């Protein structure tokens, strides 16, 4: 893909080539025709080891959800119908109904399953947004521009996982302690997990991963030697509603 910057560089060099000899010009053009050295793009993904997570004491499991709230200024509304969440726990039967059956091992039936945006390879939410307030980045993260969101909630209707929340009320009075390093949202705006993109840009791990005591693993799916890639090659995993073709990038180990 030729970016605007690369095009201008190429155009400028092409003009300079006029003054070059034929052999020099050929070398310049040959250099431009070569692919970039690093063609591999990062593709972020997350693995959640359900056994490790459920072996944690309840207080530590709760900390995984609370860390997300604290960092991202997620409100805590007194009325459940106003609930805004980026990550929360659900039971195995409702998260994986296609995996639930009478012969399922008893230990799996009562697993607490952390659920969050799946950052799909083919995100239906991004396709229906009329203002491009939600889109998929080159690194695979499905993110949002809250200033563009007009509150139509098409993305919520399109998401087959129910992983988006809508601010029916002004959320700011209901934030326990505002984190001044992260922005707040307003009434009429949709929000969701962003894989802590603001932390990734600083070389940090997502907040939930950092406090999960190694039950959450995060990394580059395109890097063969990354921990997430090795785990997915060596262990059986499941994803939510794989039959839909959205290609979720959150993987669960049983």
C-alpha positions, -999 to 999 in steps of 0.1 A, spaced: 0 0 0 15 34 -10 8 60 16 6 98 8 40 103 24 56 75 4 40 88 -28 55 123 -23 89 107 -16 86 87 -48 75 117 -68 104 138 -56 129 111 -63 114 106 -97 121 142 -106 156 139 -93 161 109 -114 158 130 -145 193 144 -138 207 109 -132 223 86 -157 203 57 -171 220 32 -148 215 54 -117 179 59 -125 174 21 -129 188 16 -94 165 42 -79 134 27 -95 145 -8 -85 148 4 -49 112 17 -49 99 -16 -64 113 -36 -35 88 -44 -7 93 -27 26 116 -47 49 90 -51 76 58 -61 59 44 -79 89 19 -60 109 10 -65 145 -23 -82 151 -33 -81 187 -51 -109 204 -60 -122 238 -61 -157 254 -80 -162 286 -72 -194 305 -105 -202 322 -91 -227 346 -64 -203 359 -89 -175 361 -114 -195 381 -87 -208 404 -82 -172 415 -100 -161 447 -132 -141 441 -115 -109 452 -88 -113 426 -112 -121 398 -132 -90 407 -100 -70 406 -97 -78 368 -130 -60 362 -124 -32 386 -90 -23 371 -107 -16 338 -133 6 354 -108 26 373 -85 33 344 -112 40 318 -136 61 339 -164 37 336 -195 48 356 -212 27 382 -249 35 379 -273 25 408 -299 13 383 -288 -19 365 -307 -9 333 -281 20 329 -252 -4 333 -220 4 313 -193 -22 312 -162 -30 291 -155 -64 307 -176 -85 330 -181 -121 341 -209 -143 328 -217 -180 331 -204 -206 307 -239 -216 294 -248 -181 282 -214 -173 267 -210 -206 249 -246 -220 244 -234 -242 215 -209 -259 238 -234 -265 266 -250 -299 267 -260 -326 292 -227 -345 289 -206 -315 296 -182 -320 325 -197 -305 357 -166 -284 363 -172 -265 331 -209 -257 338 -200 -234 366 -171 -215 351 -171 -178 353 -162 -165 319 -148 -129 314 -163 -114 283 -153 -83 264 -152 -69 229 -138 -96 207 -120 -72 183 -133 -93 154 -113 -96 121 -146 -89 104 -164 -66 128 -201 -61 118 -203 -31 142 -178 -11 120 -197 -19 88 -229 -3 100 -216 28 117 -228 58 96 -201 82 109 -171 59 111 -171 64 148 -160 28 152 -135 12 129 -108 -15 128 -72 -4 130 -44 -20 111 -33 -38 142 -68 -55 144 -81 -34 174 -117 -23 169 -117 12 184 -139 42 187 -139 80 183 -165 91 209 -168 126 194 -181 111 161 -206 89 178 -242 102 172 -258 75 194 -277 57 167 -268 24 183 -265 6 150 -233 -9 162 -250 -23 193 -276 -39 171 -250 -53 148 -227 -68 175 -237 -104 179 -220 -106 213 -237 -77 230 -204 -61 240 -213 -25 237 -228 -1 263 -249 30 258 -248 60 281 -284 67 287 -274 93 313 -244 116 318 -219 91 332 -195 116 348 -213 120 381 -212 82 386 -175 77 382 -160 68 416 -127 86 410 -119 102 377 -86 92 361 -74 125 347 -51 107 322 -81 92 303 -111 110 288 -147 107 301 -177 102 278 -211 119 276 -247 111 275 -258 95 242 -225 78 234 -217 42 229 -185 27 245 -167 -6 248 -133 -23 254 -105 -10 232 -78 -35 243 -64 -6 263 -49 9 231 -37 39 251 -15 16 272 -3 -4 243 11 27 227 32 32 259 45 -4 257 22 -15 286 -2 -45 288 -40 -40 289 -52 -33 325 -71 -66 328 -40 -86 317 -18 -68 341 -38 -78 372 -50 -112 360 -20 -131 375 -12 -148 341 -48 -161 335 -50 -135 307 -23 -135 280 -20 -108 254 2 -104 224 9 -103 187 -9 -131 168 13 -125 137 45 -132 156 51 -169 156 72 -168 187 48 -146 208 33 -163 238 -2 -161 225 8 -177 192 26 -206 210 -4 -212 233 -29 -213 204 -7 -237 185 -3 -260 215 -37 -259 233 -73 -265 224 -93 -233 225 -128 -220 218 -142 -187 206 -176 -171 208 -200 -179 180 -173 -189 154 -199 -199 130 -207 -163 123 -174 -157 105 -165 -126 125 -132 -142 135 -130 -131 172 -95 -124 185 -103 -134 221 -96 -170 227 -106 -192 257 -87 -222 270 -107 -248 289 
